[in-house]
């Protein structure tokens, strides 16, 4: 019994543990799943009033366009305009190659075929008639002979000779004018004042440079000789050094002698009254010196005076000799130093003059070389231009000769063509007279009439042929260019399209019928995020939208100001304030191929949490301002998704912002 109770307790405990683990796992699995779901923000649908504005986009279009065309197929040489360019009537838009049109060439080929067929028929008819009529045979032979002569000069149809001659003559005259101009340019270039001045400058500067080079070479030689030679300065400097040594030695001897002899010398000078002349005389006259010393208060006795006289005489002679030697050496040193200064001034001045002249010559050489290089470049440019003109003159002269030969050949062909024409006419007259009324004669007349008709057609094509420039017939802005240079444009095929400026511009904005009822003709619209210029948009009319029959309308605005055709604009036109049952944030509105919709938030409760799912709800936009859009198809109180952290679609499970 006790074992059964324990077993039941164990089963109960195990069940509780299992349920607890299951609960924990369920909680964590929900938490992990919620963490991986897109996080969304939602806002409740409310009712209220908004001052809505109708917004829409469209492309600016001109009220009237003009297609630029040509009457015959031609090749485009160049395009003179670009898309967006403003043009005036008469402005050149395109240039065409100076070749005949395809239509004219085809007409000329057809004429040649008709004339060849007629000639064959005429010759065939004349052959059968010639067997019976000698005159016909002679006329036929003359015609054949004239044809042979004509074909020696030209293979073209004689009818085209006149235009070919006129064209050849015009080309010859143009080449002659070109040759005359080239020859004039050549003469002007050869006699150009700048050219002749440059040539003279080259000659002059070449001579100057040669002179400067010689002068520099001479000055450099002088400078080298001056620097390498033994100068007087060096000798004087050595003598001064020697003399300074002698003077120093003499001064040293004098100072040594003064030690023992200065007293006696001074005593003698005292008794001589400081007069060197008297002192010199007393030094040589011992007796007189003794007498004077005897009277000196410091002498004492005559014997002492005699002894002092001898000492004073000897001392004076010694120190005077020393002083004289010092004075002589000092004087000689001064003279040498003066000589050195004079020699230095003279030497340095000479060298400076040489260096100055050398520097001046080198500067002149450098300047002359620079001027020479410039002059030579100028001469080379002129000579290159002259050479080009000479080559051009030779080429044009050859072209003139060739064209003159072509003109002469065409003149001969024209003369031969006249002979062919008269011979042909004579043969025709005889054949028609011989075969009057028969089938061959009638066929020939029909062929001749066809030839005349074809000639008239060619004349008409020539008269109506486009020139080499295609000009604008109206003023406006080029909106499209359909051809490029080098391409062939067919007759009546648009080369470009011009928006006629004075006809104005419009823009069409698609709206719903409800939105169309909220505006009236004459209302002005605002341009959203447009900085192209001062532009106004006025509602001109409201029309049915052919792309949305029965449901949509087109608001047609008249634009004025600086507009650019082809530009996409967004317009905003105001409505009066109105109450709506359902307002949603603008960020909640989504669109796809099926129209506008919102993603509503649908909640489903579970034992552990609430699940949220995004559900599509199709709506129709009724009005809009900067923050809210009035819609139908959803009721107030529901929640719509405004933002999400990941892309979502209908049926996606989501979690709310700040939801664990």
PAPAMAR-452422 format. One record per residue (C-alpha): residue number from 0; x, y, z. Coordinates in pm, whole numbers. Example, Ala and Ser with C-alpha at 12.3 -4.5 7.8 and 13.67 -1.06 7.14 Angstrom:
BEGIN
{rec 0; {1230; -450; 780}} {rec 1; {1367; -106; 714}} 
//
This chain:
BEGIN
{rec 0; {0; 0; 0}} {rec 1; {278; 237; 97}} {rec 2; {461; 154; -231}} {rec 3; {153; 249; -435}} {rec 4; {130; 583; -259}} {rec 5; {497; 657; -326}} {rec 6; {450; 561; -689}} {rec 7; {157; 803; -729}} {rec 8; {355; 1082; -566}} {rec 9; {641; 1022; -805}} {rec 10; {408; 1028; -1111}} {rec 11; {246; 1352; -987}} {rec 12; {585; 1513; -936}} {rec 13; {705; 1406; -1280}} {rec 14; {389; 1545; -1440}} {rec 15; {433; 1878; -1264}} {rec 16; {795; 1899; -1376}} {rec 17; {701; 1810; -1732}} {rec 18; {428; 2074; -1747}} {rec 19; {664; 2333; -1600}} {rec 20; {929; 2253; -1860}} {rec 21; {668; 2263; -2137}} {rec 22; {545; 2599; -2013}} {rec 23; {898; 2740; -2000}} {rec 24; {981; 2610; -2348}} {rec 25; {657; 2752; -2486}} {rec 26; {730; 3089; -2327}} {rec 27; {1084; 3101; -2463}} {rec 28; {978; 2983; -2810}} {rec 29; {720; 3262; -2825}} {rec 30; {976; 3512; -2706}} {rec 31; {1232; 3396; -2965}} {rec 32; {972; 3400; -3241}} {rec 33; {852; 3746; -3142}} {rec 34; {1208; 3875; -3149}} {rec 35; {1243; 3765; -3514}} {rec 36; {913; 3921; -3631}} {rec 37; {906; 4259; -3812}} {rec 38; {843; 4540; -3568}} {rec 39; {567; 4781; -3677}} {rec 40; {409; 5103; -3562}} {rec 41; {34; 5141; -3596}} {rec 42; {-212; 5427; -3569}} {rec 43; {-587; 5420; -3524}} {rec 44; {-814; 5530; -3807}} {rec 45; {-1006; 5841; -3702}} {rec 46; {-1269; 6072; -3844}} {rec 47; {-1232; 6445; -3881}} {rec 48; {-1185; 6740; -4112}} {rec 49; {-885; 6819; -4333}} {rec 50; {-809; 7102; -4568}} {rec 51; {-709; 6865; -4847}} {rec 52; {-510; 6939; -5158}} {rec 53; {-516; 6747; -5480}} {rec 54; {-166; 6646; -5582}} {rec 55; {-71; 6506; -5918}} {rec 56; {217; 6483; -6162}} {rec 57; {234; 6532; -6534}} {rec 58; {469; 6626; -6817}} {rec 59; {481; 6974; -6966}} {rec 60; {372; 6965; -7330}} {rec 61; {352; 7234; -7595}} {rec 62; {9; 7325; -7730}} {rec 63; {148; 7323; -8083}} {rec 64; {452; 7153; -8237}} {rec 65; {615; 7191; -8577}} {rec 66; {796; 6909; -8759}} {rec 67; {1094; 7020; -8968}} {rec 68; {1113; 6818; -9292}} {rec 69; {1282; 6825; -9634}} {rec 70; {1113; 6764; -9968}} {rec 71; {1367; 6512; -10105}} {rec 72; {1591; 6242; -9961}} {rec 73; {1928; 6394; -9864}} {rec 74; {2228; 6316; -9646}} {rec 75; {2272; 6519; -9326}} {rec 76; {2611; 6697; -9316}} {rec 77; {2581; 6852; -8968}} {rec 78; {2331; 6923; -8691}} {rec 79; {2343; 7285; -8575}} {rec 80; {2101; 7266; -8277}} {rec 81; {2042; 7057; -7968}} {rec 82; {1739; 6955; -7766}} {rec 83; {1616; 7235; -7542}} {rec 84; {1768; 7511; -7757}} {rec 85; {1557; 7816; -7836}} {rec 86; {1549; 7899; -8209}} {rec 87; {1404; 8182; -8414}} {rec 88; {1247; 8167; -8757}} {rec 89; {1530; 8166; -9012}} {rec 90; {1791; 8005; -8786}} {rec 91; {1995; 7726; -8949}} {rec 92; {1903; 7389; -8799}} {rec 93; {2082; 7142; -9031}} {rec 94; {2322; 7148; -9325}} {rec 95; {2288; 6897; -9609}} {rec 96; {2559; 6747; -9826}} {rec 97; {2593; 6915; -10166}} {rec 98; {2479; 6605; -10353}} {rec 99; {2169; 6548; -10558}} {rec 100; {1871; 6391; -10383}} {rec 101; {1786; 6024; -10430}} {rec 102; {1461; 6124; -10605}} {rec 103; {1647; 6341; -10857}} {rec 104; {1905; 6068; -10921}} {rec 105; {1628; 5814; -10976}} {rec 106; {1449; 6051; -11214}} {rec 107; {1771; 6109; -11410}} {rec 108; {1835; 5734; -11426}} {rec 109; {1481; 5684; -11555}} {rec 110; {1535; 5954; -11820}} {rec 111; {1856; 5786; -11935}} {rec 112; {1672; 5451; -11963}} {rec 113; {1393; 5612; -12166}} {rec 114; {1640; 5782; -12400}} {rec 115; {1841; 5462; -12451}} {rec 116; {1522; 5272; -12530}} {rec 117; {1414; 5548; -12770}} {rec 118; {1754; 5548; -12944}} {rec 119; {1736; 5171; -12990}} {rec 120; {1384; 5194; -13129}} {rec 121; {1481; 5482; -13358}} {rec 122; {1785; 5299; -13491}} {rec 123; {1582; 4982; -13537}} {rec 124; {1313; 5167; -13729}} {rec 125; {1572; 5352; -13939}} {rec 126; {1748; 5026; -14022}} {rec 127; {1436; 4874; -14180}} {rec 128; {1356; 5202; -14358}} {rec 129; {1713; 5245; -14480}} {rec 130; {1676; 4938; -14698}} {rec 131; {1417; 5127; -14899}} {rec 132; {1530; 5490; -14861}} {rec 133; {1882; 5613; -14931}} {rec 134; {1825; 5938; -14738}} {rec 135; {1727; 5747; -14427}} {rec 136; {2042; 5538; -14455}} {rec 137; {2259; 5851; -14482}} {rec 138; {2081; 6015; -14187}} {rec 139; {2122; 5702; -13979}} {rec 140; {2495; 5685; -14059}} {rec 141; {2540; 6053; -13971}} {rec 142; {2358; 6003; -13642}} {rec 143; {2572; 5702; -13550}} {rec 144; {2889; 5892; -13640}} {rec 145; {2782; 6190; -13426}} {rec 146; {2712; 5954; -13134}} {rec 147; {3059; 5800; -13166}} {rec 148; {3223; 6144; -13160}} {rec 149; {3011; 6255; -12865}} {rec 150; {3097; 5947; -12659}} {rec 151; {3465; 6024; -12704}} {rec 152; {3405; 6322; -12476}} {rec 153; {3126; 6211; -12242}} {rec 154; {2904; 5920; -12147}} {rec 155; {2631; 6130; -11985}} {rec 156; {2297; 6213; -12134}} {rec 157; {2334; 6515; -12364}} {rec 158; {2037; 6669; -12186}} {rec 159; {2248; 6692; -11871}} {rec 160; {2540; 6862; -12043}} {rec 161; {2419; 7216; -11983}} {rec 162; {2395; 7167; -11606}} {rec 163; {2724; 6977; -11605}} {rec 164; {2891; 7262; -11798}} {rec 165; {2748; 7523; -11564}} {rec 166; {2862; 7326; -11263}} {rec 167; {3209; 7269; -11413}} {rec 168; {3243; 7639; -11504}} {rec 169; {3134; 7742; -11154}} {rec 170; {3382; 7501; -10999}} {rec 171; {3658; 7628; -11232}} {rec 172; {3586; 7989; -11136}} {rec 173; {3584; 7893; -10769}} {rec 174; {3920; 7717; -10806}} {rec 175; {4061; 8016; -10995}} {rec 176; {3945; 8249; -10718}} {rec 177; {4092; 8012; -10463}} {rec 178; {4424; 8003; -10654}} {rec 179; {4429; 8381; -10677}} {rec 180; {4366; 8411; -10305}} {rec 181; {4633; 8153; -10218}} {rec 182; {4885; 8328; -10442}} {rec 183; {4800; 8660; -10278}} {rec 184; {4839; 8504; -9934}} {rec 185; {5174; 8359; -10043}} {rec 186; {5296; 8697; -10173}} {rec 187; {5177; 8870; -9856}} {rec 188; {5352; 8610; -9640}} {rec 189; {5679; 8639; -9834}} {rec 190; {5677; 9020; -9806}} {rec 191; {5536; 9038; -9457}} {rec 192; {5712; 9315; -9259}} {rec 193; {5740; 9096; -8951}} {rec 194; {5904; 8822; -9161}} {rec 195; {6160; 9054; -9321}} {rec 196; {6228; 9223; -8987}} {rec 197; {6286; 8883; -8828}} {rec 198; {6526; 8785; -9107}} {rec 199; {6720; 9112; -9065}} {rec 200; {6727; 9064; -8691}} {rec 201; {6871; 8713; -8732}} {rec 202; {7150; 8850; -8952}} {rec 203; {7224; 9141; -8717}} {rec 204; {7220; 8931; -8401}} {rec 205; {7438; 8662; -8555}} {rec 206; {7709; 8925; -8617}} {rec 207; {7672; 9071; -8268}} {rec 208; {7697; 8730; -8104}} {rec 209; {8018; 8658; -8294}} {rec 210; {8164; 8991; -8170}} {rec 211; {8058; 8926; -7811}} {rec 212; {8212; 8579; -7817}} {rec 213; {8544; 8722; -7940}} {rec 214; {8536; 8996; -7673}} {rec 215; {8463; 8745; -7398}} {rec 216; {8748; 8524; -7510}} {rec 217; {8992; 8822; -7505}} {rec 218; {8877; 8942; -7160}} {rec 219; {8903; 8592; -7014}} {rec 220; {9263; 8571; -7142}} {rec 221; {9347; 8910; -6983}} {rec 222; {9197; 8802; -6654}} {rec 223; {9391; 8475; -6652}} {rec 224; {9718; 8657; -6732}} {rec 225; {9651; 8912; -6458}} {rec 226; {9573; 8648; -6195}} {rec 227; {9866; 8419; -6290}} {rec 228; {10139; 8695; -6300}} {rec 229; {10371; 8820; -6004}} {rec 230; {10212; 9144; -5887}} {rec 231; {10376; 9448; -5722}} {rec 232; {10148; 9403; -5425}} {rec 233; {10312; 9076; -5324}} {rec 234; {10661; 9240; -5330}} {rec 235; {10547; 9542; -5126}} {rec 236; {10376; 9320; -4874}} {rec 237; {10703; 9128; -4818}} {rec 238; {10901; 9455; -4784}} {rec 239; {10651; 9590; -4530}} {rec 240; {10678; 9272; -4328}} {rec 241; {11060; 9304; -4329}} {rec 242; {11047; 9671; -4240}} {rec 243; {10805; 9606; -3955}} {rec 244; {11051; 9350; -3819}} {rec 245; {11339; 9600; -3838}} {rec 246; {11130; 9867; -3667}} {rec 247; {11035; 9632; -3388}} {rec 248; {11403; 9542; -3337}} {rec 249; {11508; 9911; -3336}} {rec 250; {11236; 9996; -3084}} {rec 251; {11355; 9709; -2863}} {rec 252; {11717; 9840; -2875}} {rec 253; {11597; 10190; -2796}} {rec 254; {11402; 10070; -2495}} {rec 255; {11709; 9874; -2376}} {rec 256; {11938; 10174; -2420}} {rec 257; {11699; 10401; -2235}} {rec 258; {11746; 10200; -1916}} {rec 259; {12100; 10328; -1860}} {rec 260; {12111; 10640; -2073}} {rec 261; {11778; 10811; -2032}} {rec 262; {11891; 11016; -1728}} {rec 263; {12192; 11163; -1903}} {rec 264; {11993; 11224; -2222}} {rec 265; {11725; 11410; -2030}} {rec 266; {11991; 11611; -1840}} {rec 267; {12147; 11724; -2168}} {rec 268; {11812; 11820; -2311}} {rec 269; {11742; 12016; -1995}} {rec 270; {12061; 12225; -2018}} {rec 271; {11992; 12267; -2395}} {rec 272; {11650; 12411; -2315}} {rec 273; {11481; 12106; -2485}} {rec 274; {11617; 12223; -2817}} {rec 275; {11749; 11929; -3015}} {rec 276; {11972; 12147; -3229}} {rec 277; {12138; 12300; -2923}} {rec 278; {12156; 11957; -2761}} {rec 279; {12332; 11815; -3068}} {rec 280; {12583; 12100; -3062}} {rec 281; {12651; 12058; -2690}} {rec 282; {12696; 11683; -2733}} {rec 283; {12973; 11755; -2977}} {rec 284; {13126; 12033; -2762}} {rec 285; {13234; 11870; -2432}} {rec 286; {13387; 12187; -2290}} {rec 287; {13076; 12397; -2343}} {rec 288; {12866; 12116; -2207}} {rec 289; {13092; 12091; -1901}} {rec 290; {13059; 12465; -1836}} {rec 291; {12685; 12450; -1853}} {rec 292; {12670; 12143; -1631}} {rec 293; {12897; 12312; -1379}} {rec 294; {12628; 12576; -1333}} {rec 295; {12356; 12313; -1291}} {rec 296; {12243; 12279; -931}} {rec 297; {12268; 11895; -935}} {rec 298; {12628; 11879; -1062}} {rec 299; {12830; 11951; -751}} {rec 300; {13182; 12017; -878}} {rec 301; {13367; 12085; -1201}} {rec 302; {13524; 11738; -1203}} {rec 303; {13182; 11587; -1163}} {rec 304; {13052; 11816; -1437}} {rec 305; {13322; 11699; -1679}} {rec 306; {13237; 11334; -1611}} {rec 307; {12865; 11403; -1654}} {rec 308; {12937; 11587; -1978}} {rec 309; {13098; 11278; -2125}} {rec 310; {12812; 11054; -2010}} {rec 311; {12550; 11297; -2142}} {rec 312; {12728; 11325; -2479}} {rec 313; {12756; 10948; -2514}} {rec 314; {12397; 10886; -2402}} {rec 315; {12263; 11154; -2636}} {rec 316; {12455; 11012; -2928}} {rec 317; {12328; 10660; -2849}} {rec 318; {11959; 10743; -2792}} {rec 319; {11947; 11002; -3071}} {rec 320; {12089; 10741; -3307}} {rec 321; {11823; 10497; -3190}} {rec 322; {11548; 10755; -3238}} {rec 323; {11673; 10854; -3580}} {rec 324; {11680; 10491; -3685}} {rec 325; {11324; 10437; -3556}} {rec 326; {11205; 10752; -3731}} {rec 327; {11376; 10646; -4052}} {rec 328; {11228; 10296; -4033}} {rec 329; {10884; 10439; -3949}} {rec 330; {10904; 10680; -4241}} {rec 331; {11013; 10405; -4476}} {rec 332; {10737; 10176; -4348}} {rec 333; {10480; 10451; -4406}} {rec 334; {10611; 10499; -4759}} {rec 335; {10588; 10125; -4830}} {rec 336; {10235; 10112; -4689}} {rec 337; {10136; 10409; -4906}} {rec 338; {10291; 10238; -5206}} {rec 339; {10097; 9921; -5120}} {rec 340; {9772; 10113; -5095}} {rec 341; {9836; 10283; -5425}} {rec 342; {9934; 9955; -5586}} {rec 343; {9625; 9780; -5440}} {rec 344; {9397; 10056; -5563}} {rec 345; {9551; 10047; -5905}} {rec 346; {9557; 9667; -5928}} {rec 347; {9206; 9612; -5793}} {rec 348; {9066; 9879; -6022}} {rec 349; {9223; 9716; -6327}} {rec 350; {9089; 9374; -6239}} {rec 351; {8744; 9513; -6156}} {rec 352; {8735; 9682; -6493}} {rec 353; {8819; 9357; -6669}} {rec 354; {8555; 9165; -6468}} {rec 355; {8295; 9437; -6532}} {rec 356; {8362; 9429; -6905}} {rec 357; {8350; 9048; -6903}} {rec 358; {8014; 9044; -6719}} {rec 359; {7871; 9305; -6953}} {rec 360; {7985; 9109; -7258}} {rec 361; {7834; 8786; -7119}} {rec 362; {7502; 8961; -7046}} {rec 363; {7496; 9106; -7396}} {rec 364; {7573; 8761; -7537}} {rec 365; {7289; 8599; -7335}} {rec 366; {7037; 8865; -7436}} {rec 367; {7140; 8847; -7799}} {rec 368; {7118; 8467; -7801}} {rec 369; {6768; 8486; -7650}} {rec 370; {6660; 8745; -7909}} {rec 371; {6819; 8537; -8184}} {rec 372; {6626; 8225; -8076}} {rec 373; {6300; 8423; -8078}} {rec 374; {6378; 8573; -8418}} {rec 375; {6475; 8231; -8560}} {rec 376; {6149; 8083; -8428}} {rec 377; {5955; 8363; -8598}} {rec 378; {6143; 8302; -8924}} {rec 379; {6073; 7927; -8900}} {rec 380; {5701; 7990; -8844}} {rec 381; {5685; 8222; -9143}} {rec 382; {5883; 7979; -9358}} {rec 383; {5656; 7689; -9255}} {rec 384; {5348; 7899; -9340}} {rec 385; {5506; 7999; -9673}} {rec 386; {5587; 7635; -9749}} {rec 387; {5228; 7535; -9673}} {rec 388; {5097; 7814; -9896}} {rec 389; {5337; 7707; -10175}} {rec 390; {5213; 7347; -10148}} {rec 391; {4853; 7471; -10141}} {rec 392; {4915; 7694; -10442}} {rec 393; {5068; 7401; -10634}} {rec 394; {4775; 7175; -10544}} {rec 395; {4513; 7435; -10636}} {rec 396; {4699; 7513; -10959}} {rec 397; {4688; 7143; -11049}} {rec 398; {4317; 7138; -10968}} {rec 399; {4263; 7442; -11190}} {rec 400; {4445; 7269; -11477}} {rec 401; {4242; 6952; -11430}} {rec 402; {3916; 7146; -11408}} {rec 403; {4006; 7350; -11716}} {rec 404; {4062; 7027; -11903}} {rec 405; {3719; 6905; -11781}} {rec 406; {3555; 7231; -11895}} {rec 407; {3722; 7204; -12236}} {rec 408; {3610; 6843; -12262}} {rec 409; {3251; 6934; -12175}} {rec 410; {3261; 7220; -12428}} {rec 411; {3371; 6975; -12697}} {rec 412; {3101; 6734; -12578}} {rec 413; {2841; 7014; -12601}} {rec 414; {2946; 7089; -12956}} {rec 415; {2927; 6718; -13040}} {rec 416; {2590; 6698; -12863}} {rec 417; {2455; 6972; -13088}} {rec 418; {2566; 6767; -13387}} {rec 419; {2399; 6455; -13234}} {rec 420; {2081; 6652; -13175}} {rec 421; {2061; 6784; -13532}} {rec 422; {2147; 6442; -13680}} {rec 423; {1892; 6278; -13454}} {rec 424; {1627; 6529; -13555}} {rec 425; {1699; 6473; -13924}} {rec 426; {1677; 6097; -13877}} {rec 427; {1351; 6130; -13680}} {rec 428; {1195; 6346; -13950}} {rec 429; {1286; 6097; -14224}} {rec 430; {1173; 5795; -14018}} {rec 431; {841; 5959; -13923}} {rec 432; {785; 6065; -14284}} {rec 433; {874; 5717; -14414}} {rec 434; {668; 5528; -14152}} {rec 435; {385; 5777; -14119}} {rec 436; {83; 5612; -13957}} {rec 437; {234; 5271; -13882}} {rec 438; {275; 5122; -13534}} {rec 439; {652; 5184; -13510}} {rec 440; {606; 5554; -13577}} {rec 441; {338; 5582; -13309}} {rec 442; {551; 5396; -13056}} {rec 443; {843; 5630; -13124}} {rec 444; {621; 5933; -13070}} {rec 445; {493; 5788; -12742}} {rec 446; {848; 5722; -12625}} {rec 447; {950; 6074; -12718}} {rec 448; {655; 6216; -12522}} {rec 449; {756; 6004; -12221}} {rec 450; {1106; 6149; -12246}} {rec 451; {969; 6505; -12248}} {rec 452; {747; 6429; -11947}} {rec 453; {1045; 6287; -11758}} {rec 454; {1249; 6596; -11839}} {rec 455; {969; 6812; -11698}} {rec 456; {965; 6595; -11382}} {rec 457; {1342; 6641; -11343}} {rec 458; {1303; 7015; -11396}} {rec 459; {1036; 7024; -11123}} {rec 460; {1253; 6822; -10883}} {rec 461; {1549; 7050; -10954}} {rec 462; {1338; 7360; -10896}} {rec 463; {1196; 7229; -10566}} {rec 464; {1521; 7078; -10441}} {rec 465; {1625; 7172; -10088}} {rec 466; {1929; 7393; -10047}} {rec 467; {2229; 7302; -9836}} {rec 468; {2079; 7465; -9524}} {rec 469; {1758; 7369; -9347}} {rec 470; {1617; 7666; -9154}} {rec 471; {1344; 7705; -8893}} {rec 472; {1007; 7826; -9025}} {rec 473; {878; 7908; -8675}} {rec 474; {1023; 8026; -8344}} {rec 475; {1025; 7796; -8044}} {rec 476; {1219; 7536; -7850}} {rec 477; {1368; 7219; -8005}} {rec 478; {1204; 6929; -7824}} {rec 479; {1334; 6636; -8028}} {rec 480; {1602; 6565; -8291}} {rec 481; {1550; 6254; -8503}} {rec 482; {1865; 6250; -8719}} {rec 483; {2241; 6265; -8674}} {rec 484; {2521; 6388; -8898}} {rec 485; {2612; 6135; -9167}} {rec 486; {2267; 5975; -9182}} {rec 487; {2028; 5997; -9475}} {rec 488; {1688; 6159; -9414}} {rec 489; {1390; 6067; -9628}} {rec 490; {1149; 6310; -9791}} {rec 491; {885; 6448; -9549}} {rec 492; {1047; 6261; -9261}} {rec 493; {1074; 6485; -8949}} {rec 494; {1432; 6593; -8883}} {rec 495; {1338; 6759; -8555}} {rec 496; {1033; 6886; -8366}} {rec 497; {994; 7244; -8245}} {rec 498; {759; 7344; -7965}} {rec 499; {598; 7665; -8089}} {rec 500; {666; 7904; -7801}} {rec 501; {390; 8160; -7859}} {rec 502; {122; 7890; -7852}} {rec 503; {177; 7818; -7482}} {rec 504; {222; 7502; -7273}} {rec 505; {-12; 7275; -7076}} {rec 506; {9; 6993; -6826}} {rec 507; {-250; 6720; -6760}} {rec 508; {-304; 6575; -6409}} {rec 509; {-520; 6259; -6362}} {rec 510; {-763; 6273; -6065}} {rec 511; {-1077; 6094; -5944}} {rec 512; {-1424; 6220; -6026}} {rec 513; {-1475; 6320; -5662}} {rec 514; {-1152; 6526; -5669}} {rec 515; {-1254; 6686; -5997}} {rec 516; {-1579; 6807; -5839}} {rec 517; {-1383; 6994; -5573}} {rec 518; {-1206; 7231; -5816}} {rec 519; {-1323; 7479; -6076}} {rec 520; {-1183; 7629; -6393}} {rec 521; {-966; 7929; -6313}} {rec 522; {-819; 7787; -5991}} {rec 523; {-444; 7832; -5956}} {rec 524; {-224; 7540; -5854}} {rec 525; {103; 7541; -5662}} {rec 526; {419; 7384; -5800}} {rec 527; {568; 7132; -5557}} {rec 528; {949; 7128; -5525}} {rec 529; {1009; 7322; -5846}} {rec 530; {1290; 7575; -5873}} {rec 531; {1301; 7618; -6250}} {rec 532; {1171; 7976; -6255}} {rec 533; {861; 8188; -6207}} {rec 534; {585; 7958; -6337}} {rec 535; {209; 7978; -6278}} {rec 536; {-41; 7699; -6343}} {rec 537; {-410; 7784; -6400}} {rec 538; {-684; 7523; -6439}} {rec 539; {-810; 7565; -6795}} {rec 540; {-1048; 7271; -6832}} {rec 541; {-1155; 6933; -6692}} {rec 542; {-1177; 6637; -6934}} {rec 543; {-1246; 6266; -6919}} {rec 544; {-943; 6046; -6861}} {rec 545; {-918; 5807; -7162}} {rec 546; {-704; 5569; -6955}} {rec 547; {-964; 5549; -6677}} {rec 548; {-1302; 5584; -6854}} {rec 549; {-1605; 5644; -6634}} {rec 550; {-1397; 5683; -6317}} {rec 551; {-1118; 5933; -6378}} {rec 552; {-1082; 6290; -6495}} {rec 553; {-797; 6499; -6631}} {rec 554; {-725; 6844; -6490}} {rec 555; {-574; 7046; -6774}} {rec 556; {-362; 7341; -6657}} {rec 557; {-235; 7630; -6866}} {rec 558; {126; 7717; -6779}} {rec 559; {294; 8052; -6811}} {rec 560; {646; 8165; -6727}} {rec 561; {983; 7999; -6774}} {rec 562; {886; 7642; -6853}} {rec 563; {1091; 7361; -7000}} {rec 564; {888; 7124; -7223}} {rec 565; {926; 6761; -7129}} {rec 566; {980; 6838; -6761}} {rec 567; {775; 6637; -6511}} {rec 568; {595; 6859; -6260}} {rec 569; {394; 6792; -5946}} {rec 570; {103; 7030; -5888}} {rec 571; {-101; 7089; -5576}} {rec 572; {-445; 7251; -5597}} {rec 573; {-639; 7340; -5283}} {rec 574; {-983; 7219; -5173}} {rec 575; {-1220; 7354; -4914}} {rec 576; {-1218; 7201; -4567}} {rec 577; {-1441; 6890; -4543}} {rec 578; {-1525; 6618; -4287}} {rec 579; {-1436; 6257; -4358}} {rec 580; {-1523; 5933; -4181}} {rec 581; {-1181; 5779; -4215}} {rec 582; {-845; 5956; -4192}} {rec 583; {-519; 5760; -4206}} {rec 584; {-159; 5885; -4189}} {rec 585; {-3; 5942; -4530}} {rec 586; {269; 5691; -4438}} {rec 587; {2; 5417; -4415}} {rec 588; {-102; 5452; -4782}} {rec 589; {53; 5194; -5015}} {rec 590; {3; 5138; -5389}} {rec 591; {54; 4858; -5641}} {rec 592; {-89; 4763; -5978}} {rec 593; {-432; 4708; -5822}} {rec 594; {-452; 5054; -5668}} {rec 595; {-422; 5207; -5321}} {rec 596; {-446; 5001; -4999}} {rec 597; {-350; 4996; -4633}} {rec 598; {-225; 4715; -4409}} {rec 599; {-466; 4684; -4116}} {rec 600; {-351; 4529; -3790}} {rec 601; {-560; 4221; -3693}} {rec 602; {-515; 4085; -3337}} {rec 603; {-574; 3724; -3225}} {rec 604; {-552; 3624; -2860}} {rec 605; {-376; 3301; -2745}} {rec 606; {-331; 3158; -2393}} {rec 607; {22; 3295; -2378}} {rec 608; {11; 3613; -2591}} {rec 609; {-168; 3816; -2860}} {rec 610; {-75; 3754; -3224}} {rec 611; {-82; 4044; -3477}} {rec 612; {-119; 3996; -3851}} {rec 613; {-100; 4252; -4138}} {rec 614; {-415; 4236; -4353}} {rec 615; {-464; 4418; -4685}} {rec 616; {-756; 4656; -4710}} {rec 617; {-818; 4824; -5047}} {rec 618; {-907; 5193; -5014}} {rec 619; {-990; 5485; -5237}} {rec 620; {-814; 5815; -5171}} {rec 621; {-1064; 6099; -5136}} {rec 622; {-848; 6389; -5022}} {rec 623; {-504; 6452; -4879}} {rec 624; {-310; 6712; -4688}} {rec 625; {49; 6709; -4567}} {rec 626; {-22; 6460; -4284}} {rec 627; {-343; 6265; -4348}} {rec 628; {-533; 6107; -4634}} {rec 629; {-912; 6073; -4635}} {rec 630; {-1009; 5726; -4762}} {rec 631; {-1307; 5501; -4809}} {rec 632; {-1304; 5124; -4760}} {rec 633; {-1201; 5116; -4394}} {rec 634; {-1381; 5226; -4079}} {rec 635; {-1279; 5449; -3791}} {rec 636; {-1130; 5269; -3492}} {rec 637; {-926; 5018; -3686}} {rec 638; {-548; 5023; -3665}} {rec 639; {-329; 5064; -3975}} {rec 640; {42; 5001; -4001}} {rec 641; {247; 5317; -4064}} {rec 642; {608; 5191; -4047}} {rec 643; {793; 4859; -4020}} {rec 644; {1150; 4750; -3959}} {rec 645; {1132; 4497; -4243}} {rec 646; {938; 4472; -4570}} {rec 647; {594; 4322; -4501}} {rec 648; {295; 4221; -4706}} {rec 649; {-58; 4097; -4646}} {rec 650; {-60; 3792; -4414}} {rec 651; {276; 3876; -4250}} {rec 652; {282; 3817; -3872}} {rec 653; {425; 4121; -3692}} {rec 654; {483; 4259; -3345}} {rec 655; {410; 4607; -3216}} {rec 656; {678; 4856; -3119}} {rec 657; {798; 4805; -2756}} {rec 658; {617; 4469; -2738}} {rec 659; {839; 4200; -2574}} 
//
